[in-house]
Amino acid sequence: MAGEIYFNNITGKFDWGSIIDQIVRLKSMPIQRLSQEAQQIQAKQDALSKLQQAVQDFSSLFNSLDVESLFKSKKATSSDSSVLTATANEQAPDIALNITINSLAQKEVLITVQGVSDLNQLLNWGDFQIAYNTGAGIEQFNVSAGGGTLQDLVNAINNSAGSRITASIFYDGTSYKLMLSEKDEGASTVETASGSTVMSINGLTVNGSPWSLDTTNPLQNASNARVQIGSNVLTSPTNTFENLITGLNITVNKTGNAVVSVSDDYSKVSNFFEDFVKKYNAVISQVNQLTAKDALFQGDYTVVGIKTELSRMLDDLFANDLVNVKEDGTLETNPSAISAMASSNPEELKGIIQSLKDTVGAYLSNTSVSLQNFTSDYQSRLDQLNSRAQYLSEQLVNEEERLRLEYAKVEAFMNQAQDVMARLQAFVVSLSDMQGGKK
């Protein structure tokens, strides 16, 4: 029965275990050959999977490629980036503007006229309101009555009006005062002027005495940024001017003058060729590795042909000196030639890239499918080999079990036979003694 244990050479007269080991070793040779074949196929499958991944990565460069968009980018440069910086999108016209920055945007900062001499002094305040003028309307914030130190009053204001205002404490050298600052200068277009402020307090009484903001002497006036182009003065509540002209944004850093120039930007074109060469080289390097001397696919045109076919599609690149080929078949870009052609003949360069998409892109897509079919075929062969090896292994286990049972029976029979022979021998000696025995 399966699972039973048979002890070899119990009598010490028949070592049948070594015989079975030799038989099992001989009969396991087909399984070993299947295992070796499976290892070779597995190695080929792994190698082709890496090549397929490189091909897919290369193919992805073309999948969503919009050739037109590569040539539509614009760039904006500033003659003095410490004065202003600029960005442009594809709608911006090619232009140069002399811009004067007259003022920067800043937040309004006010303090109260009243204050306390001791930060630990206890205060009581009634309900009051804080108003914030956005320029398009007044936002009101209600602060509930309470008590505590000046810091507690600061906390109460921040809890109520913190979306627009930051409250804190200002020490003027004599007393501690409540200070209010705009949280974001861009939230309001209002500028501080005589009798007009962005922030105001209504109805604040502290320990029975009214407190008010010092609007006569602001710590800092709210002001908008102002730039001048020719005789036109433009304002912004922040230091960024969006769509100063169509598609052009500038951020001012300090007062002064700078020239902003907008021109075509072909960096996307250069980036495309860098990516193209990088991913092309990844495929070629894989092919070189797989088809080298004594490699898995040496002389296999299925793999070698990828390198050959791809190289045939690069004639336009070589003719225009856009790339150079190295000894191992990989490429390197010629950035100066790419930039020169993009500037002097963008339409021709656009046609070259479109041709690459139509030819190389299509070839890579088909090749990826073919390689996937090969790896799937290898997997089917692996499954068959593993199934066959599993079947033979199970058969061998059963065969070994049968042999152990049979040889154990043989050893038992031999042992019984030897016992019978010993008894017969003893009987013959005894009979001899009886018939011709002692006189």
C-alpha positions in Angstrom: 0.0 0.0 0.0 1.1 3.6 -0.7 2.8 5.2 2.2 4.1 2.0 3.7 7.8 1.9 4.8 10.0 -0.9 3.6 13.4 -1.3 5.3 16.3 -2.3 3.1 18.6 -5.2 3.9 17.1 -6.1 7.3 18.7 -9.5 7.2 22.0 -8.1 6.1 22.1 -10.6 3.2 20.4 -8.6 0.3 21.1 -4.9 -0.3 18.2 -4.3 -2.7 18.0 -0.5 -1.8 21.1 0.3 -3.9 19.6 -1.6 -6.8 16.4 0.4 -6.7 18.3 3.6 -6.4 20.1 2.8 -9.6 16.9 1.9 -11.4 15.2 5.1 -10.2 18.2 7.1 -11.3 18.1 5.6 -14.8 14.3 6.1 -15.1 14.5 9.7 -13.9 16.8 10.7 -16.8 13.8 11.6 -19.0 12.5 13.9 -16.2 15.9 15.5 -16.0 16.0 16.1 -19.7 12.5 17.6 -19.5 13.7 19.9 -16.7 16.8 21.0 -18.7 14.6 21.7 -21.7 12.2 23.7 -19.5 15.0 25.7 -18.1 16.2 26.6 -21.6 12.7 27.6 -22.7 12.2 29.6 -19.5 15.5 31.5 -20.1 14.3 32.3 -23.7 10.9 33.4 -22.4 12.5 35.7 -19.8 14.8 37.2 -22.4 12.1 37.8 -24.9 9.9 39.4 -22.2 12.6 41.9 -21.4 13.0 42.7 -25.1 9.2 43.0 -25.4 9.1 45.5 -22.5 11.8 47.6 -24.2 9.8 47.5 -27.5 6.6 48.5 -25.6 8.4 51.4 -23.9 9.6 52.6 -27.3 6.2 52.1 -28.8 4.6 54.2 -26.0 6.6 57.2 -27.3 4.3 57.3 -30.4 1.0 56.1 -28.9 -0.2 59.6 -27.8 2.3 61.7 -29.8 0.8 64.9 -31.2 3.4 66.1 -33.7 1.8 69.5 -34.1 1.9 70.2 -30.4 5.7 69.7 -30.4 6.0 72.9 -32.5 3.5 75.1 -30.8 5.2 75.9 -27.5 6.3 79.4 -26.7 8.9 80.6 -24.3 9.3 84.0 -22.5 12.6 85.4 -21.3 13.3 88.4 -19.1 16.4 90.6 -19.6 16.5 90.9 -15.8 15.0 88.0 -13.9 15.6 89.9 -10.6 13.1 92.5 -11.7 10.5 90.1 -13.3 10.1 86.6 -14.6 7.7 85.5 -17.4 6.0 82.5 -18.8 4.1 82.1 -22.1 1.7 79.6 -23.7 1.1 78.7 -27.3 -1.3 81.6 -27.7 1.3 84.3 -27.0 2.6 86.2 -30.0 6.3 86.6 -30.8 7.0 90.0 -29.3 9.4 92.0 -27.2 8.0 94.4 -24.5 9.9 97.0 -22.4 8.2 96.9 -19.0 8.7 99.3 -16.1 7.7 98.1 -12.7 6.5 101.1 -10.7 5.3 99.4 -7.5 4.9 96.0 -5.9 1.8 94.6 -4.3 1.8 94.5 -0.5 -0.6 93.7 2.3 -2.2 96.2 4.6 -1.0 96.0 8.2 -2.7 98.1 10.9 -2.4 98.3 14.7 -4.8 99.6 17.4 -4.3 103.0 19.0 -4.8 101.4 22.4 -2.8 98.7 24.0 -1.7 97.1 27.3 1.5 97.4 29.3 1.4 93.8 30.5 0.7 90.7 28.3 -0.7 89.0 31.4 -3.3 91.7 32.0 -6.8 90.4 32.0 -9.2 91.9 29.4 -12.9 91.7 28.8 -14.4 92.6 25.4 -17.9 92.8 24.0 -19.3 91.6 20.7 -17.7 93.4 17.7 -17.3 93.1 14.0 -14.4 93.2 11.6 -14.9 94.3 8.0 -12.8 93.3 5.0 -13.2 95.3 1.8 -12.5 93.1 -1.2 -13.2 95.9 -3.7 -16.2 94.0 -4.9 -18.0 94.1 -1.6 -17.6 94.1 2.2 -17.2 90.9 4.1 -18.2 91.0 7.8 -16.9 88.8 10.6 -18.5 88.7 14.0 -16.4 88.2 17.1 -18.1 87.1 20.2 -17.6 88.7 23.6 -15.0 87.1 25.8 -12.3 87.5 28.3 -8.6 86.7 28.9 -5.3 88.1 27.8 -4.4 90.1 24.7 -3.4 86.8 23.1 -6.8 85.4 23.8 -8.3 88.3 21.9 -5.9 87.6 19.0 -7.1 84.0 19.0 -10.7 85.0 19.0 -10.2 87.2 16.0 -8.3 84.5 14.1 -11.0 81.9 14.8 -13.6 84.2 13.3 -11.9 86.2 10.6 -8.9 83.9 9.9 -9.9 83.3 6.3 -9.1 87.0 5.4 -7.1 88.4 8.4 -4.2 87.4 10.5 -4.3 88.9 14.0 -1.1 89.1 16.2 0.6 91.3 18.8 2.7 94.3 18.1 5.0 95.9 20.7 5.8 99.6 20.0 8.4 99.9 22.8 5.8 101.1 25.3 2.7 98.9 25.0 1.5 95.8 23.4 -1.1 96.4 20.7 -3.4 94.3 18.5 -2.1 94.0 15.0 -4.2 93.0 11.9 -2.7 92.0 8.6 -4.2 90.9 5.3 -3.8 87.1 4.9 -3.7 87.4 1.1 -3.1 90.7 -0.6 -4.7 89.3 -3.8 -8.1 89.0 -2.1 -8.7 92.7 -2.3 -8.1 95.3 -5.0 -8.6 98.2 -2.4 -5.5 100.3 -1.6 -4.9 102.0 1.7 -5.6 105.8 1.4 -6.4 108.6 3.7 -9.6 107.7 5.5 -9.9 104.4 3.6 -8.6 101.0 4.6 -9.1 97.4 3.6 -9.7 96.3 7.2 -11.8 98.0 9.9 -13.1 97.2 13.4 -16.5 98.2 14.5 -17.7 98.2 18.2 -14.6 96.8 20.0 -14.6 97.7 23.7 -12.0 96.4 26.0 -12.5 96.7 29.8 -15.3 99.2 29.0 -13.1 101.5 26.8 -13.3 101.6 23.0 -10.4 100.4 20.9 -9.9 101.4 17.3 -7.4 100.9 14.5 -4.8 103.6 13.8 -5.8 104.3 10.2 -3.7 107.5 10.2 -0.4 105.7 10.6 -0.7 102.2 9.1 2.3 100.0 9.6 2.0 99.1 5.9 -0.3 100.3 3.2 -2.2 97.9 1.0 -1.1 98.6 -2.5 -1.5 97.0 -5.9 1.4 96.2 -8.2 1.8 98.6 -11.1 3.6 98.1 -14.4 3.9 100.4 -17.3 4.1 99.5 -21.0 4.5 102.6 -23.1 1.9 105.0 -21.7 -0.3 102.3 -20.3 -0.3 101.5 -16.6 -1.7 98.2 -15.5 -2.5 97.1 -12.0 -2.8 93.8 -10.1 -3.6 93.0 -6.5 -0.8 90.5 -6.5 2.7 90.6 -8.0 1.6 88.4 -10.9 0.0 89.7 -14.0 -1.9 87.0 -15.9 -2.5 87.5 -19.6 -0.7 90.7 -19.6 -1.1 90.1 -23.3 -2.7 86.9 -24.6 -0.8 83.9 -23.3 1.8 85.9 -21.4 2.1 86.0 -17.6 4.7 87.9 -15.6 5.6 88.0 -11.9 7.3 91.2 -10.7 10.0 91.0 -8.0 11.1 94.5 -7.5 10.8 98.0 -9.1 12.9 98.6 -12.2 12.9 97.9 -16.0 13.1 94.7 -18.0 12.5 93.5 -21.5 10.3 90.5 -22.0 10.7 88.5 -25.2 8.4 85.8 -26.5 9.6 83.4 -29.1 9.0 79.8 -30.4 10.1 77.1 -28.0 11.4 73.9 -29.6 12.4 72.2 -26.3 9.6 69.7 -26.8 11.1 68.7 -30.2 14.6 68.2 -28.6 13.0 66.2 -25.7 11.2 64.0 -28.3 14.5 63.1 -30.0 16.2 62.5 -26.6 13.5 60.1 -25.7 13.5 58.5 -29.1 17.2 57.8 -29.0 17.1 56.6 -25.3 14.3 54.1 -26.0 15.7 53.1 -29.4 19.0 52.3 -27.7 17.3 50.3 -25.0 15.8 48.0 -27.8 19.0 47.7 -29.7 21.0 46.9 -26.5 18.6 44.1 -25.7 18.9 42.7 -29.3 22.7 42.9 -29.1 22.8 41.1 -25.8 20.4 38.3 -27.0 22.2 37.7 -30.4 25.8 37.9 -29.2 28.1 34.9 -29.7 26.9 31.9 -27.8 23.8 33.9 -26.6 20.3 32.4 -26.5 19.2 33.9 -29.9 22.5 34.0 -31.8 21.6 33.9 -35.5 17.9 34.0 -34.8 16.4 36.5 -37.4 13.3 37.0 -35.3 15.4 39.0 -32.9 18.3 40.2 -35.2 15.7 41.4 -37.7 14.3 43.9 -35.2 17.6 45.8 -35.3 17.8 45.6 -39.0 14.3 46.7 -39.7 14.5 49.7 -37.3 17.8 50.9 -38.8 16.1 51.0 -42.2 13.6 53.5 -41.0 16.1 56.2 -39.9 17.3 57.4 -43.4 15.8 60.9 -42.9 17.5 61.2 -39.5 20.9 60.3 -41.0 20.4 62.5 -44.1 19.8 65.5 -41.9 22.5 64.7 -39.4 19.9 64.7 -36.6 21.5 61.5 -35.1 24.7 59.7 -35.3 25.1 55.9 -35.2 27.7 54.2 -33.0 29.6 51.0 -33.6 27.1 48.8 -31.7 24.1 50.2 -33.7 22.9 52.5 -30.9 22.3 56.2 -31.6 23.3 59.6 -30.2 21.5 62.9 -30.9 23.0 65.9 -32.6 21.3 68.7 -30.6 22.7 71.6 -32.6 21.4 70.1 -35.9 18.0 69.5 -34.3 17.7 73.0 -33.0 18.9 74.5 -36.3 16.4 72.6 -38.3 13.6 73.3 -35.9 14.3 77.0 -36.3 15.0 77.1 -40.0 12.7 74.5 -41.4 10.2 73.4 -38.8 7.7 72.0 -41.4 10.3 69.6 -42.8 11.3 68.5 -39.3 7.6 68.0 -38.5 7.3 65.8 -41.5 10.3 63.7 -40.4 8.8 63.1 -36.9 5.4 62.3 -38.5 7.1 59.7 -40.7 8.8 58.2 -37.7 5.4 57.9 -36.0 3.9 56.2 -39.0 6.7 53.8 -39.7 8.6 53.1 -36.5 5.5 53.5 -34.3 3.5 51.0 -36.4 6.4 48.6 -36.7 7.0 48.6 -32.9 3.3 48.0 -32.3 3.3 44.9 -34.5 6.6 43.7 -33.2 5.3 43.9 -29.6 2.3 41.7 -30.6 4.7 39.2 -32.3 7.0 39.0 -29.3 4.0 38.5 -27.0 2.9 35.6 -29.2 6.4 34.1 -28.9 6.4 34.4 -25.2 2.9 32.9 -25.0 4.1 30.0 -27.2 7.0 29.4 -24.9 4.6 29.4 -22.0 2.5 26.8 -23.6 5.5 24.6 -24.2 6.6 25.1 -20.6 3.1 24.1 -19.4 3.3 20.9 -21.5 6.8 20.1 -20.3 5.9 20.7 -16.7 2.8 18.6 -17.1 4.8 15.8 -18.7 7.5 15.9 -16.0 4.8 15.9 -13.3 3.2 12.8 -14.8 6.5 11.0 -15.1 7.5 11.9 -11.6 4.2 10.5 -10.3 4.8 7.3 -12.3 8.3 7.0 -11.0 7.2 7.4 -7.4 4.6 4.6 -8.0 7.3 2.5 -9.7 9.7 3.0 -6.8 7.0 2.0 -4.3 6.2 -1.2 -6.3 9.9 -2.1 -6.6 10.4 -1.6 -2.9 7.5 -3.9 -2.1 8.6 -6.6 -4.5 12.3 -6.5 -3.3 11.2 -6.6 0.3 9.1 -9.7 -0.5 12.1 -11.2 -2.3 14.3 -10.5 0.8 11.7 -12.1 3.0 11.5 -15.1 0.7 15.3 -15.5 0.7 15.4 -15.3 4.4 12.7 -18.0 4.7 14.5 -20.2 2.2 17.7 -19.8 4.2 15.9 -20.9 7.3 14.5 -24.0 5.5 18.0 -24.9 4.3 19.4 -24.5 7.8 16.7 -26.8 9.2 17.3 -29.4 6.4 21.0 -29.3 7.0 20.4 -29.8 10.8 17.9 -32.7 10.0 20.4 -34.4 7.6 23.2 -34.2 10.3 20.8 -35.6 12.9 19.7 -38.4 10.6 23.3 -39.3 9.7 24.1 -39.5 13.4 21.2 -41.8 13.9 22.1 -44.2 11.1 25.8 -44.4 11.2 26.4 -42.7 14.5 28.4 -43.6 17.4 29.6 -47.3 17.9 
